[in-house]
Amino acid sequence: MSQPVEADPDAKPSRAGVPSDALEAALDTLGGAVAVAADLPTDVGAELVRAARGAFLVGLRLCAAISVVLSLMLAVFVFTRLRDVARSAQSATEAEG
């Protein structure tokens, strides 16, 4: 009787059944992954699309978070720079009047 094989938690997902050129297309873009999944068996294709969508969403959320941080930094910078401009403009109008 054979011993059951335990799954290695650090092992990378299997890419069995996916041709190398199709794998390359699937790794490049979400659209490539969906196109490749259409030619694979249903269960393998569904898992590929799920993984590709998950990776796309992680990237999208990362870009959104970076954009929010940079926008807030820019807003603080502009606020601090324009605050002095507004004070000097107000002083100039008071001096004229």
C-alpha positions as CSV (number, residue, x, y, z in Angstrom):
1,M,0.0,0.0,0.0
2,S,1.4,3.4,-0.9
3,Q,1.7,6.3,1.5
4,P,-0.4,9.4,0.8
5,V,1.5,12.3,-0.7
6,E,1.2,15.5,1.3
7,A,0.8,18.8,-0.6
8,D,3.8,21.2,-0.3
9,P,2.4,24.6,0.8
10,D,5.3,26.4,-0.9
11,A,4.9,24.6,-4.2
12,K,4.0,26.8,-7.2
13,P,0.7,26.0,-9.0
14,S,0.9,23.3,-11.6
15,R,0.9,24.5,-15.2
16,A,0.2,21.1,-16.6
17,G,-1.9,21.0,-19.8
18,V,-1.0,24.5,-20.8
19,P,1.3,24.9,-23.9
20,S,4.2,27.2,-23.3
21,D,3.1,29.8,-25.9
22,A,-0.4,29.8,-24.4
23,L,1.1,30.2,-20.9
24,E,3.2,33.1,-22.1
25,A,0.0,34.8,-23.4
26,A,-1.9,34.1,-20.2
27,L,0.9,35.6,-18.1
28,D,1.0,38.8,-20.2
29,T,-2.5,40.1,-20.0
30,L,-5.9,39.4,-18.6
31,G,-7.3,39.2,-22.1
32,G,-4.6,36.7,-23.0
33,A,-5.5,34.6,-20.0
34,V,-9.2,34.6,-21.0
35,A,-8.4,33.7,-24.6
36,V,-6.1,30.8,-23.5
37,A,-8.8,29.6,-21.0
38,A,-11.3,29.2,-23.8
39,D,-9.1,26.5,-25.3
40,L,-8.5,24.6,-22.1
41,P,-10.6,22.0,-20.3
42,T,-13.4,23.7,-18.3
43,D,-11.9,23.3,-14.8
44,V,-8.4,24.3,-15.8
45,G,-9.7,27.3,-17.8
46,A,-11.9,28.5,-15.0
47,E,-9.0,28.3,-12.5
48,L,-6.8,30.2,-15.0
49,V,-9.4,33.0,-15.4
50,R,-9.9,33.2,-11.6
51,A,-6.2,33.6,-11.0
52,A,-5.8,36.1,-13.8
53,R,-8.7,38.2,-12.5
54,G,-7.3,38.1,-9.0
55,A,-3.9,39.2,-10.2
56,F,-5.5,42.0,-12.3
57,L,-7.5,43.3,-9.3
58,V,-4.4,43.3,-7.1
59,G,-2.6,45.4,-9.6
60,L,-5.5,47.7,-10.0
61,R,-5.9,48.2,-6.3
62,L,-2.2,48.9,-5.9
63,C,-2.3,51.5,-8.7
64,A,-5.4,53.1,-7.1
65,A,-3.7,53.3,-3.7
66,I,-0.6,54.9,-5.2
67,S,-2.7,57.4,-7.0
68,V,-4.6,58.3,-3.9
69,V,-1.4,58.8,-1.9
70,L,0.3,60.9,-4.6
71,S,-2.9,63.0,-5.1
72,L,-3.0,63.8,-1.4
73,M,0.7,64.7,-1.3
74,L,0.1,67.0,-4.3
75,A,-2.9,68.6,-2.6
76,V,-0.9,69.3,0.5
77,F,2.0,70.8,-1.5
78,V,-0.3,73.0,-3.6
79,F,-2.2,74.2,-0.4
80,T,1.0,75.2,1.3
81,R,2.4,77.0,-1.7
82,L,-0.8,78.8,-2.6
83,R,-1.5,79.9,1.0
84,D,1.5,82.3,0.8
85,V,0.3,83.6,-2.6
86,A,-3.1,84.4,-1.2
87,R,-1.6,86.2,1.8
88,S,0.7,88.3,-0.4
89,A,-2.1,89.2,-2.8
90,Q,-4.4,90.2,0.1
91,S,-1.6,92.4,1.6
92,A,-1.1,94.1,-1.8
93,T,-4.7,95.0,-2.2
94,E,-4.9,96.4,1.4
95,A,-1.8,98.5,0.7
96,E,-3.4,100.0,-2.4
97,G,-6.7,100.7,-0.8
